[in-house]
Amino acid sequence: MCVPTMRDTPQLTESDFSKEEVAEFHRLMTALLTACKTVGERHAPEGNWVPSNIGLHEQFGESMQVIAHISRQLNQTRTGMRRITGRARERLYQHSRRQPH
């Protein structure tokens, strides 16, 4: 039986990322944290969630909107980070293919 083996996959290091990618990563994280802060200030000004609606059904609806807002920002951040690491991995892969073994 032939068992496939994994090749030594080079690991990313700090030097594999461009200055622009690091700046983009920092912008993404700042945007995420700013969005979370804004949501917190709007919906939990004293540290506790204060729904603007009286009815429980409406409160659940409001909470879903808050979660959706945070989720969208989180997904944008994850997507951007995957894009950044994907570019760095592609460069690393291309570089390692050119290197003699």
URNOR-V394210 format. One line per field, one symbol per residue. ss: DSSP state (H for helix, E for strand, - for the rest). phi: phi as a letter, one per 30 degrees, with the letter a starting at -180 (. if undefined). psi: psi as a letter, one per 30 degrees, with the letter a starting at -180 (. if undefined). A space follows every 10 residues. Layout:
# URNOR-V394210
ss: ???
phi: ???
psi: ???
This chain:
# URNOR-V394210
ss: ---------- ---HHH--HH HHHHHHHHHH HHHHHHHHHH HHH------- -----HHHHH HHHHHHHHHH HHHHHHHHHH HHHHHHHHHH HHHHHHHH-- -
phi: .ccdcddddd cdbeddcddd ddddeddddd dddddddddd ddcbdcjbdb ddcdddeddd dddddddddd dedddddedd dddddddddd dddddddddd d
psi: kkkkkkljkk kkleffklee eeeeeeeeee eeeeeeeeee eefifgfkkj kfkekeeeee eeeeeeeeee eeeeeeeeee eeeeeeeeee eeeeefffkk .
